[in-house]
Amino acid sequence: MTDLTAMGTRAAAVKPVLQKLSAEERNKGLLAAAEALEAGTADILKANERDMESAVENGMNSGLQDRLRLTPERIGAMAEGLRQIAGLPDCIGEVLEEFQRPNGLKIKKVRVPIGVIGIIYEARPNVTADAFGLCFKTGNAVILKGGSDALHSNAEIVKVLRSALEACGLSGDVIQLIEDTDRAVTVEFMKLKTYVDLLIPRGSAGLIRSVVENSTIPVIETGTGNCHVYVDKDADLEQAARIVYNAKTQRIGVCNACESLVVHSAVSRAFLPKLAEVLAPKNVELRGDERVQQVLADCSPATEEDYEKEYLDYILSLKTVDSLEEAIQHINRYGTGHSECIVTENSEAAERFLNEIDAACVYWNASTRFTDGFEFGFGAEIGISTQKLHARGPMGLKELTSYKYTIYGNGQVRD
């Protein structure tokens, strides 16, 4: 069994060294890692091919296979993400507040690294590079526990990254990968509080629930994405069809894909046939309520479970509503607090939707697929937080930092 204590000890040992690095030194390491990823593309793809073969043999669904699959373009995007991170302003040491007390004490609130971050994730080898980049830029060491489905891909990526760092005279221990696939090791990792300051799960609802319930380390919950698009009575229907098509089919195995459509009854008969035609080339299965089925003869009935489900597949649930208020109630009930969209030309309705929907990201006339650190200009992301403490939405550099107060005195003592 993997010696997690030894891994934690190495991470703790490298933490102060990493935090002393200048912004220039960290950026140099990131750029070297980006070049190494591109140079190592052939070996990474070969490792990924082994994982993909196993995925097919084990009957992994198409959505998860899409998450697992690497291509030269996706590896190039990973490298570009590291370059973008290197190009972002350094936030470590940023003075968030500065003030002076009546007794003369000068107090500064300063942004600092969190320390050692643990990440548990499934079938997403691109997370390996993103997590390293964001953690390294912010002066954090990282211990990764990827899923068994992506074991070979993750191992090769980490090998490339560590080699690049060591070639720059930096310690490879700023990134470590737990390769043991025993579930007991994962549970033990969740309790490595002595060494790990923060734990972030990325993956299925089951994985996230397991981490939240079993971890003794503070957790940032990255939620599943039961994302909705609401087509309002005042929507541009051509625009709505484009948005739903993109949000549903551009990439189905991601947490910001649309899983449910809510449509106002005033436009359902005009819009639904148009939407079905647009989605037909992708063979999207539609599951709707009785009123939807009256419009679309080929639509299957939707169950309560359908409205709650993150499909990660070519399936879309549909719900008819008679008002904006009913749409908001439905989405707040069944949504997972991730990303929700309204399509409308009515600015008053849009502002009400933006204000009353309880989600990390709320859109007006734009695809939910933009909930992404890269698209938000963060360079990459560590995950999409659906909780409300510390971080919410795409987590970039600043979300991987904490702060401390530095106090300057000249002999003050308290009465």
C-alpha positions as a LaTeX table, in Angstrom:
\begin{tabular}{lrrr}
\hline
Residue & $x$ (\AA) & $y$ (\AA) & $z$ (\AA) \\
\hline
Met1 & 0.00 & 0.00 & 0.00 \\
Thr2 & 1.17 & 3.52 & $-0.79$ \\
Asp3 & 2.93 & 5.25 & 2.11 \\
Leu4 & 0.79 & 8.37 & 2.28 \\
Thr5 & 2.64 & 9.64 & 5.34 \\
Ala6 & 5.86 & 9.67 & 3.32 \\
Met7 & 4.13 & 11.57 & 0.53 \\
Gly8 & 2.71 & 14.04 & 3.00 \\
Thr9 & 6.12 & 14.50 & 4.60 \\
Arg10 & 7.69 & 15.27 & 1.21 \\
Ala11 & 4.92 & 17.76 & 0.41 \\
Ala12 & 5.35 & 19.46 & 3.79 \\
Ala13 & 9.11 & 19.62 & 3.26 \\
Val14 & 8.82 & 21.25 & $-0.15$ \\
Lys15 & 6.11 & 23.70 & 0.96 \\
Pro16 & 8.43 & 26.34 & 2.48 \\
Val17 & 10.87 & 26.03 & $-0.42$ \\
Leu18 & 8.06 & 26.53 & $-2.93$ \\
Gln19 & 6.65 & 29.50 & $-1.07$ \\
Lys20 & 10.04 & 31.25 & $-1.17$ \\
Leu21 & 10.24 & 31.07 & $-4.96$ \\
Ser22 & 9.90 & 34.35 & $-6.79$ \\
Ala23 & 7.14 & 34.91 & $-9.32$ \\
Glu24 & 9.77 & 34.73 & $-12.06$ \\
Glu25 & 11.00 & 31.34 & $-10.87$ \\
Arg26 & 7.48 & 29.94 & $-10.71$ \\
Asn27 & 6.67 & 31.26 & $-14.18$ \\
Lys28 & 9.87 & 29.73 & $-15.54$ \\
Gly29 & 8.80 & 26.36 & $-14.17$ \\
Leu30 & 5.33 & 26.71 & $-15.72$ \\
Leu31 & 6.70 & 27.56 & $-19.15$ \\
Ala32 & 9.14 & 24.66 & $-19.00$ \\
Ala33 & 6.28 & 22.34 & $-18.04$ \\
Ala34 & 4.20 & 23.58 & $-20.99$ \\
Glu35 & 7.03 & 22.85 & $-23.42$ \\
Ala36 & 7.55 & 19.44 & $-21.86$ \\
Leu37 & 3.88 & 18.52 & $-22.30$ \\
Glu38 & 4.04 & 19.31 & $-26.00$ \\
Ala39 & 7.36 & 17.49 & $-26.40$ \\
Gly40 & 5.93 & 14.47 & $-24.56$ \\
Thr41 & 2.69 & 14.32 & $-26.59$ \\
Ala42 & 3.48 & 10.96 & $-28.19$ \\
Asp43 & 4.20 & 9.24 & $-24.86$ \\
Ile44 & 1.15 & 10.83 & $-23.21$ \\
Leu45 & $-1.11$ & 9.69 & $-26.07$ \\
Lys46 & 0.33 & 6.17 & $-25.86$ \\
Ala47 & $-0.48$ & 6.04 & $-22.14$ \\
Asn48 & $-3.95$ & 7.46 & $-22.79$ \\
Glu49 & $-4.57$ & 4.82 & $-25.44$ \\
Arg50 & $-4.09$ & 2.13 & $-22.78$ \\
Asp51 & $-6.68$ & 3.84 & $-20.60$ \\
Met52 & $-9.11$ & 4.23 & $-23.51$ \\
Glu53 & $-8.81$ & 0.55 & $-24.42$ \\
Ser54 & $-9.69$ & $-0.40$ & $-20.84$ \\
Ala55 & $-12.57$ & 2.07 & $-20.84$ \\
Val56 & $-14.11$ & 0.48 & $-23.92$ \\
Glu57 & $-13.61$ & $-3.03$ & $-22.53$ \\
Asn58 & $-15.27$ & $-2.01$ & $-19.26$ \\
Gly59 & $-18.27$ & $-0.43$ & $-21.01$ \\
Met60 & $-17.63$ & 3.16 & $-19.93$ \\
Asn61 & $-20.35$ & 5.45 & $-21.31$ \\
Ser62 & $-19.59$ & 7.84 & $-24.13$ \\
Gly63 & $-19.68$ & 10.94 & $-21.94$ \\
Leu64 & $-17.02$ & 9.64 & $-19.59$ \\
Gln65 & $-14.96$ & 8.35 & $-22.50$ \\
Asp66 & $-14.98$ & 11.88 & $-23.88$ \\
Arg67 & $-13.65$ & 13.17 & $-20.56$ \\
Leu68 & $-10.91$ & 10.56 & $-20.57$ \\
Arg69 & $-9.79$ & 10.89 & $-24.18$ \\
Leu70 & $-6.69$ & 12.94 & $-24.99$ \\
Thr71 & $-5.77$ & 14.23 & $-28.43$ \\
Pro72 & $-2.83$ & 16.33 & $-29.63$ \\
Glu73 & $-5.18$ & 19.32 & $-29.55$ \\
Arg74 & $-6.23$ & 18.67 & $-25.96$ \\
Ile75 & $-2.62$ & 18.25 & $-24.85$ \\
Gly76 & $-1.84$ & 21.48 & $-26.68$ \\
Ala77 & $-4.69$ & 23.14 & $-24.76$ \\
Met78 & $-3.22$ & 21.84 & $-21.49$ \\
Ala79 & 0.13 & 23.40 & $-22.40$ \\
Glu80 & $-1.55$ & 26.65 & $-23.43$ \\
Gly81 & $-3.35$ & 26.69 & $-20.08$ \\
Leu82 & 0.01 & 26.57 & $-18.29$ \\
Arg83 & 1.32 & 29.42 & $-20.45$ \\
Gln84 & $-1.74$ & 31.50 & $-19.69$ \\
Ile85 & $-1.29$ & 30.85 & $-15.97$ \\
Ala86 & 2.34 & 31.95 & $-16.24$ \\
Gly87 & 1.17 & 35.14 & $-17.94$ \\
Leu88 & $-1.32$ & 36.04 & $-15.23$ \\
Pro89 & $-0.41$ & 38.60 & $-12.56$ \\
Asp90 & 1.12 & 37.06 & $-9.46$ \\
Cys91 & $-1.29$ & 37.38 & $-6.54$ \\
Ile92 & 0.89 & 36.01 & $-3.73$ \\
Gly93 & 1.90 & 38.84 & $-1.39$ \\
Glu94 & $-0.92$ & 41.08 & $-2.60$ \\
Val95 & $-2.02$ & 43.50 & 0.12 \\
Leu96 & $-5.80$ & 43.13 & 0.39 \\
Glu97 & $-6.27$ & 45.73 & 3.12 \\
Glu98 & $-4.05$ & 48.12 & 5.04 \\
Phe99 & $-5.07$ & 50.26 & 7.99 \\
Gln100 & $-3.81$ & 51.81 & 11.22 \\
Arg101 & $-5.35$ & 51.53 & 14.67 \\
Pro102 & $-5.61$ & 54.48 & 17.11 \\
Asn103 & $-2.81$ & 52.92 & 19.18 \\
Gly104 & $-0.43$ & 53.17 & 16.22 \\
Leu105 & $-0.46$ & 49.51 & 15.15 \\
Lys106 & $-0.23$ & 49.20 & 11.36 \\
Ile107 & $-2.10$ & 46.15 & 10.06 \\
Lys108 & $-1.92$ & 44.55 & 6.62 \\
Lys109 & $-4.06$ & 41.73 & 5.24 \\
Val110 & $-1.82$ & 39.83 & 2.81 \\
Arg111 & $-2.63$ & 37.07 & 0.30 \\
Val112 & $-0.65$ & 33.86 & 0.97 \\
Pro113 & $-0.59$ & 30.25 & $-0.32$ \\
Ile114 & $-2.84$ & 27.69 & 1.34 \\
Gly115 & 0.01 & 25.16 & 1.65 \\
Val116 & $-0.58$ & 21.58 & 0.50 \\
Ile117 & $-3.66$ & 20.89 & $-1.59$ \\
Gly118 & $-5.06$ & 17.43 & $-2.22$ \\
Ile119 & $-7.24$ & 16.72 & $-5.25$ \\
Ile120 & $-9.32$ & 13.58 & $-5.84$ \\
Tyr121 & $-10.74$ & 13.31 & $-9.35$ \\
Glu122 & $-12.07$ & 10.89 & $-11.96$ \\
Ala123 & $-11.28$ & 10.20 & $-15.63$ \\
Arg124 & $-10.08$ & 13.74 & $-16.39$ \\
Pro125 & $-6.33$ & 13.65 & $-17.21$ \\
Asn126 & $-6.36$ & 17.33 & $-18.20$ \\
Val127 & $-7.09$ & 18.09 & $-14.53$ \\
Thr128 & $-3.60$ & 16.81 & $-13.72$ \\
Ala129 & $-1.92$ & 19.62 & $-15.65$ \\
Asp130 & $-4.45$ & 22.29 & $-14.66$ \\
Ala131 & $-4.16$ & 21.43 & $-10.98$ \\
Phe132 & $-0.38$ & 21.52 & $-11.09$ \\
Gly133 & $-0.33$ & 24.87 & $-12.89$ \\
Leu134 & $-2.71$ & 26.67 & $-10.59$ \\
Cys135 & $-1.19$ & 25.23 & $-7.43$ \\
Phe136 & 2.39 & 25.92 & $-8.52$ \\
Lys137 & 1.61 & 29.52 & $-9.54$ \\
Thr138 & 0.09 & 30.16 & $-6.10$ \\
Gly139 & 2.94 & 28.55 & $-4.16$ \\
Asn140 & 1.03 & 25.41 & $-3.17$ \\
Ala141 & 2.28 & 21.84 & $-3.28$ \\
Val142 & $-0.27$ & 19.35 & $-4.63$ \\
Ile143 & $-0.98$ & 15.66 & $-4.05$ \\
Leu144 & $-3.22$ & 14.13 & $-6.72$ \\
Lys145 & $-5.41$ & 11.03 & $-6.55$ \\
Gly146 & $-6.81$ & 10.38 & $-9.99$ \\
Gly147 & $-9.27$ & 7.64 & $-10.90$ \\
Ser148 & $-8.11$ & 4.19 & $-11.95$ \\
Asp149 & $-9.66$ & 4.81 & $-15.39$ \\
Ala150 & $-6.99$ & 7.43 & $-16.15$ \\
Leu151 & $-4.09$ & 5.90 & $-14.24$ \\
His152 & $-1.64$ & 5.55 & $-17.14$ \\
Ser153 & $-2.46$ & 8.99 & $-18.56$ \\
Asn154 & $-2.06$ & 10.72 & $-15.20$ \\
Ala155 & 1.18 & 8.90 & $-14.39$ \\
Glu156 & 2.77 & 9.92 & $-17.70$ \\
Ile157 & 1.65 & 13.55 & $-17.35$ \\
Val158 & 3.04 & 13.77 & $-13.82$ \\
Lys159 & 6.29 & 12.15 & $-14.99$ \\
Val160 & 6.64 & 14.82 & $-17.70$ \\
Leu161 & 5.84 & 17.67 & $-15.30$ \\
Arg162 & 8.25 & 16.49 & $-12.60$ \\
Ser163 & 11.05 & 16.07 & $-15.13$ \\
Ala164 & 10.49 & 19.59 & $-16.44$ \\
Leu165 & 10.66 & 21.06 & $-12.94$ \\
Glu166 & 13.78 & 19.13 & $-12.02$ \\
Ala167 & 15.46 & 20.30 & $-15.24$ \\
Cys168 & 14.87 & 23.86 & $-13.95$ \\
Gly169 & 16.50 & 23.04 & $-10.62$ \\
Leu170 & 13.16 & 22.78 & $-8.83$ \\
Ser171 & 11.84 & 19.93 & $-6.70$ \\
Gly172 & 9.54 & 17.48 & $-8.44$ \\
Asp173 & 7.79 & 16.92 & $-5.11$ \\
Val174 & 5.67 & 20.02 & $-5.62$ \\
Ile175 & 3.44 & 17.56 & $-7.53$ \\
Gln176 & 2.88 & 13.97 & $-6.42$ \\
Leu177 & 0.47 & 11.34 & $-7.72$ \\
Ile178 & $-1.06$ & 8.52 & $-5.70$ \\
Glu179 & $-1.07$ & 5.59 & $-8.14$ \\
Asp180 & $-2.52$ & 2.98 & $-5.79$ \\
Thr181 & $-6.09$ & 2.18 & $-6.92$ \\
Asp182 & $-7.16$ & 0.58 & $-3.63$ \\
Arg183 & $-10.21$ & 2.42 & $-2.31$ \\
Ala184 & $-8.80$ & 2.13 & 1.21 \\
Val185 & $-5.92$ & 4.35 & 0.12 \\
Thr186 & $-8.36$ & 7.00 & $-1.07$ \\
Val187 & $-10.18$ & 6.93 & 2.27 \\
Glu188 & $-6.85$ & 7.18 & 4.11 \\
Phe189 & $-5.89$ & 10.15 & 1.92 \\
Met190 & $-9.08$ & 11.93 & 3.01 \\
Lys191 & $-7.81$ & 11.80 & 6.57 \\
Leu192 & $-4.25$ & 13.07 & 5.96 \\
Lys193 & $-5.01$ & 16.28 & 7.83 \\
Thr194 & $-1.56$ & 16.52 & 9.37 \\
Tyr195 & $-0.06$ & 17.25 & 5.95 \\
Val196 & $-2.87$ & 18.37 & 3.62 \\
Asp197 & $-4.47$ & 21.77 & 4.20 \\
Leu198 & $-7.34$ & 21.55 & 1.70 \\
Leu199 & $-9.02$ & 18.75 & $-0.24$ \\
Ile200 & $-10.89$ & 19.28 & $-3.52$ \\
Pro201 & $-12.97$ & 16.49 & $-5.13$ \\
Arg202 & $-13.81$ & 16.56 & $-8.85$ \\
Gly203 & $-16.03$ & 13.94 & $-10.42$ \\
Ser204 & $-19.32$ & 12.18 & $-9.93$ \\
Ala205 & $-21.91$ & 13.02 & $-7.32$ \\
Gly206 & $-20.94$ & 9.80 & $-5.53$ \\
Leu207 & $-17.28$ & 10.74 & $-5.34$ \\
Ile208 & $-18.01$ & 14.25 & $-4.09$ \\
Arg209 & $-20.46$ & 12.96 & $-1.48$ \\
Ser210 & $-17.91$ & 10.38 & $-0.28$ \\
Val211 & $-15.22$ & 13.03 & 0.17 \\
Val212 & $-17.55$ & 15.47 & 1.94 \\
Glu213 & $-18.77$ & 12.76 & 4.32 \\
Asn214 & $-15.43$ & 11.05 & 5.04 \\
Ser215 & $-12.76$ & 13.73 & 4.93 \\
Thr216 & $-11.22$ & 15.17 & 8.06 \\
Ile217 & $-9.48$ & 17.74 & 5.84 \\
Pro218 & $-11.40$ & 20.93 & 4.97 \\
Val219 & $-13.17$ & 20.38 & 1.63 \\
Ile220 & $-14.21$ & 22.67 & $-1.21$ \\
Glu221 & $-17.19$ & 20.96 & $-2.80$ \\
Thr222 & $-17.17$ & 20.99 & $-6.59$ \\
Gly223 & $-20.71$ & 20.07 & $-7.45$ \\
Thr224 & $-22.30$ & 18.08 & $-10.21$ \\
Gly225 & $-23.91$ & 20.08 & $-12.98$ \\
Asn226 & $-27.64$ & 19.65 & $-13.52$ \\
Cys227 & $-27.67$ & 22.81 & $-15.64$ \\
His228 & $-30.80$ & 24.38 & $-17.17$ \\
Val229 & $-31.65$ & 26.66 & $-20.07$ \\
Tyr230 & $-34.95$ & 28.52 & $-19.71$ \\
Val231 & $-36.54$ & 29.74 & $-22.95$ \\
Asp232 & $-38.73$ & 32.66 & $-21.95$ \\
Lys233 & $-41.90$ & 33.83 & $-23.71$ \\
Asp234 & $-39.91$ & 36.80 & $-25.04$ \\
Ala235 & $-36.98$ & 34.76 & $-26.33$ \\
Asp236 & $-35.44$ & 35.01 & $-29.77$ \\
Leu237 & $-36.23$ & 31.41 & $-30.74$ \\
Glu238 & $-33.46$ & 31.10 & $-33.32$ \\
Gln239 & $-30.96$ & 32.26 & $-30.73$ \\
Ala240 & $-32.47$ & 29.94 & $-28.13$ \\
Ala241 & $-32.07$ & 26.93 & $-30.41$ \\
Arg242 & $-28.39$ & 27.77 & $-31.00$ \\
Ile243 & $-27.74$ & 28.20 & $-27.30$ \\
Val244 & $-29.44$ & 24.94 & $-26.30$ \\
Tyr245 & $-27.68$ & 23.04 & $-29.09$ \\
Asn246 & $-24.29$ & 24.32 & $-27.95$ \\
Ala247 & $-24.97$ & 23.89 & $-24.24$ \\
Lys248 & $-26.21$ & 20.32 & $-24.75$ \\
Thr249 & $-24.02$ & 18.88 & $-27.50$ \\
Gln250 & $-20.75$ & 20.84 & $-27.78$ \\
Arg251 & $-19.25$ & 18.44 & $-25.23$ \\
Ile252 & $-21.62$ & 16.19 & $-23.33$ \\
Gly253 & $-19.31$ & 14.78 & $-20.65$ \\
Val254 & $-18.75$ & 18.04 & $-18.78$ \\
Cys255 & $-20.38$ & 19.55 & $-15.71$ \\
Asn256 & $-21.48$ & 22.74 & $-17.49$ \\
Ala257 & $-23.45$ & 20.98 & $-20.24$ \\
Cys258 & $-27.20$ & 21.63 & $-20.33$ \\
Glu259 & $-29.14$ & 18.67 & $-18.91$ \\
Ser260 & $-32.63$ & 20.20 & $-18.75$ \\
Leu261 & $-34.67$ & 22.64 & $-20.82$ \\
Val262 & $-37.43$ & 24.77 & $-19.31$ \\
Val263 & $-39.73$ & 26.40 & $-21.85$ \\
His264 & $-42.56$ & 28.92 & $-21.45$ \\
Ser265 & $-45.91$ & 27.57 & $-22.65$ \\
Ala266 & $-46.46$ & 30.65 & $-24.80$ \\
Val267 & $-43.62$ & 29.65 & $-27.14$ \\
Ser268 & $-43.45$ & 25.88 & $-26.67$ \\
Arg269 & $-45.40$ & 24.98 & $-29.83$ \\
Ala270 & $-43.24$ & 27.28 & $-31.95$ \\
Phe271 & $-39.94$ & 26.42 & $-30.29$ \\
Leu272 & $-39.95$ & 22.70 & $-29.50$ \\
Pro273 & $-40.24$ & 21.39 & $-33.09$ \\
Lys274 & $-37.45$ & 23.78 & $-34.09$ \\
Leu275 & $-35.29$ & 22.50 & $-31.23$ \\
Ala276 & $-36.00$ & 18.84 & $-32.04$ \\
Glu277 & $-34.90$ & 19.46 & $-35.62$ \\
Val278 & $-31.67$ & 21.13 & $-34.48$ \\
Leu279 & $-30.84$ & 18.30 & $-32.05$ \\
Ala280 & $-31.79$ & 15.47 & $-34.43$ \\
Pro281 & $-28.33$ & 15.11 & $-36.06$ \\
Lys282 & $-26.88$ & 14.42 & $-32.60$ \\
Asn283 & $-29.62$ & 11.86 & $-31.79$ \\
Val284 & $-30.46$ & 13.59 & $-28.53$ \\
Glu285 & $-33.14$ & 11.69 & $-26.63$ \\
Leu286 & $-35.87$ & 14.02 & $-25.35$ \\
Arg287 & $-37.83$ & 13.32 & $-22.17$ \\
Gly288 & $-40.63$ & 15.74 & $-21.36$ \\
Asp289 & $-43.80$ & 16.41 & $-19.43$ \\
Glu290 & $-47.28$ & 15.82 & $-20.88$ \\
Arg291 & $-47.47$ & 19.21 & $-22.58$ \\
Val292 & $-44.11$ & 18.66 & $-24.27$ \\
Gln293 & $-45.26$ & 15.23 & $-25.45$ \\
Gln294 & $-48.36$ & 16.83 & $-26.99$ \\
Val295 & $-46.05$ & 18.94 & $-29.17$ \\
Leu296 & $-43.32$ & 16.34 & $-29.82$ \\
Ala297 & $-44.75$ & 12.92 & $-30.64$ \\
Asp298 & $-41.37$ & 11.18 & $-30.31$ \\
Cys299 & $-40.67$ & 12.58 & $-26.84$ \\
Ser300 & $-40.49$ & 10.09 & $-23.97$ \\
Pro301 & $-42.19$ & 10.87 & $-20.64$ \\
Ala302 & $-39.98$ & 12.56 & $-18.06$ \\
Thr303 & $-39.89$ & 11.29 & $-14.48$ \\
Glu304 & $-38.97$ & 13.06 & $-11.27$ \\
Glu305 & $-35.56$ & 11.37 & $-11.52$ \\
Asp306 & $-35.03$ & 12.88 & $-14.98$ \\
Tyr307 & $-35.40$ & 16.40 & $-13.63$ \\
Glu308 & $-32.82$ & 15.66 & $-10.94$ \\
Lys309 & $-30.28$ & 13.90 & $-13.17$ \\
Glu310 & $-26.92$ & 14.95 & $-14.57$ \\
Tyr311 & $-26.95$ & 12.73 & $-17.66$ \\
Leu312 & $-23.52$ & 13.38 & $-19.17$ \\
Asp313 & $-25.11$ & 11.85 & $-22.25$ \\
Tyr314 & $-27.22$ & 12.75 & $-25.29$ \\
Ile315 & $-30.38$ & 13.02 & $-23.20$ \\
Leu316 & $-32.33$ & 16.18 & $-22.36$ \\
Ser317 & $-35.23$ & 16.59 & $-19.97$ \\
Leu318 & $-37.91$ & 19.18 & $-20.81$ \\
Lys319 & $-40.35$ & 21.03 & $-18.57$ \\
Thr320 & $-43.19$ & 23.39 & $-19.58$ \\
Val321 & $-43.96$ & 26.38 & $-17.33$ \\
Asp322 & $-46.53$ & 29.16 & $-17.48$ \\
Ser323 & $-44.47$ & 31.96 & $-15.94$ \\
Leu324 & $-40.98$ & 33.20 & $-15.15$ \\
Glu325 & $-41.69$ & 32.63 & $-11.47$ \\
Glu326 & $-42.52$ & 28.96 & $-12.12$ \\
Ala327 & $-39.31$ & 28.57 & $-14.15$ \\
Ile328 & $-37.22$ & 30.03 & $-11.32$ \\
Gln329 & $-38.91$ & 27.75 & $-8.77$ \\
His330 & $-38.31$ & 24.67 & $-10.92$ \\
Ile331 & $-34.64$ & 25.46 & $-11.52$ \\
Asn332 & $-33.93$ & 26.32 & $-7.89$ \\
Arg333 & $-35.58$ & 23.05 & $-6.85$ \\
Tyr334 & $-33.83$ & 20.71 & $-9.27$ \\
Gly335 & $-30.61$ & 22.57 & $-10.10$ \\
Thr336 & $-27.32$ & 21.79 & $-8.41$ \\
Gly337 & $-26.23$ & 25.41 & $-8.02$ \\
His338 & $-23.83$ & 25.21 & $-10.96$ \\
Ser339 & $-24.82$ & 27.10 & $-14.15$ \\
Glu340 & $-28.25$ & 28.27 & $-15.32$ \\
Cys341 & $-29.35$ & 30.32 & $-18.34$ \\
Ile342 & $-32.32$ & 32.42 & $-19.45$ \\
Val343 & $-32.90$ & 33.23 & $-23.11$ \\
Thr344 & $-35.05$ & 36.34 & $-23.44$ \\
Glu345 & $-35.20$ & 39.77 & $-25.02$ \\
Asn346 & $-36.97$ & 41.10 & $-21.92$ \\
Ser347 & $-34.35$ & 42.81 & $-19.74$ \\
Glu348 & $-36.67$ & 42.99 & $-16.73$ \\
Ala349 & $-37.25$ & 39.21 & $-16.85$ \\
Ala350 & $-33.54$ & 38.63 & $-17.33$ \\
Glu351 & $-32.55$ & 40.73 & $-14.32$ \\
Arg352 & $-35.08$ & 38.94 & $-12.15$ \\
Phe353 & $-33.70$ & 35.56 & $-13.28$ \\
Leu354 & $-30.11$ & 36.68 & $-12.66$ \\
Asn355 & $-31.01$ & 37.90 & $-9.18$ \\
Glu356 & $-33.28$ & 35.07 & $-8.02$ \\
Ile357 & $-31.56$ & 31.94 & $-9.37$ \\
Asp358 & $-29.35$ & 30.39 & $-6.69$ \\
Ala359 & $-26.34$ & 29.18 & $-8.68$ \\
Ala360 & $-22.64$ & 29.90 & $-8.98$ \\
Cys361 & $-23.03$ & 31.15 & $-12.58$ \\
Val362 & $-26.21$ & 32.61 & $-14.09$ \\
Tyr363 & $-26.35$ & 33.52 & $-17.79$ \\
Trp364 & $-28.48$ & 35.77 & $-19.95$ \\
Asn365 & $-28.50$ & 34.78 & $-23.64$ \\
Ala366 & $-25.29$ & 32.71 & $-23.53$ \\
Ser367 & $-24.41$ & 29.03 & $-23.34$ \\
Thr368 & $-23.70$ & 27.44 & $-19.96$ \\
Arg369 & $-20.58$ & 25.94 & $-21.56$ \\
Phe370 & $-18.69$ & 29.12 & $-20.69$ \\
Thr371 & $-18.50$ & 28.17 & $-17.01$ \\
Asp372 & $-14.84$ & 27.33 & $-17.28$ \\
Gly373 & $-11.66$ & 28.84 & $-15.89$ \\
Phe374 & $-10.11$ & 29.07 & $-19.34$ \\
Glu375 & $-13.15$ & 30.89 & $-20.76$ \\
Phe376 & $-13.30$ & 33.23 & $-17.75$ \\
Gly377 & $-9.68$ & 34.25 & $-18.39$ \\
Phe378 & $-8.30$ & 32.37 & $-15.39$ \\
Gly379 & $-5.87$ & 30.34 & $-17.54$ \\
Ala380 & $-7.29$ & 27.14 & $-16.12$ \\
Glu381 & $-9.38$ & 26.07 & $-13.16$ \\
Ile382 & $-9.13$ & 23.69 & $-10.25$ \\
Gly383 & $-12.88$ & 23.01 & $-10.40$ \\
Ile384 & $-16.29$ & 24.66 & $-10.26$ \\
Ser385 & $-17.32$ & 25.28 & $-6.68$ \\
Thr386 & $-21.04$ & 25.07 & $-5.97$ \\
Gln387 & $-20.69$ & 25.91 & $-2.30$ \\
Lys388 & $-20.81$ & 29.39 & $-0.81$ \\
Leu389 & $-17.88$ & 29.48 & 1.63 \\
His390 & $-14.43$ & 30.65 & 0.50 \\
Ala391 & $-14.93$ & 29.99 & $-3.22$ \\
Arg392 & $-17.83$ & 29.81 & $-5.66$ \\
Gly393 & $-17.85$ & 29.17 & $-9.41$ \\
Pro394 & $-14.67$ & 28.54 & $-11.46$ \\
Met395 & $-11.75$ & 28.43 & $-9.05$ \\
Gly396 & $-8.63$ & 30.09 & $-10.40$ \\
Leu397 & $-5.56$ & 31.50 & $-8.71$ \\
Lys398 & $-7.15$ & 33.65 & $-6.02$ \\
Glu399 & $-9.39$ & 30.80 & $-4.87$ \\
Leu400 & $-6.26$ & 28.76 & $-4.08$ \\
Thr401 & $-4.97$ & 31.32 & $-1.62$ \\
Ser402 & $-5.68$ & 32.35 & 1.93 \\
Tyr403 & $-4.55$ & 35.46 & 3.78 \\
Lys404 & $-2.81$ & 36.45 & 6.93 \\
Tyr405 & $-2.48$ & 39.66 & 8.92 \\
Thr406 & 0.93 & 41.24 & 9.45 \\
Ile407 & 1.03 & 43.76 & 12.29 \\
Tyr408 & 3.68 & 46.45 & 12.66 \\
Gly409 & 4.25 & 48.02 & 16.07 \\
Asn410 & 6.75 & 50.14 & 17.96 \\
Gly411 & 6.45 & 48.75 & 21.45 \\
Gln412 & 2.67 & 48.73 & 21.99 \\
Val413 & 1.34 & 46.56 & 24.83 \\
Arg414 & $-2.28$ & 45.91 & 25.70 \\
Asp415 & $-3.76$ & 47.43 & 28.86 \\
\hline
\end{tabular}
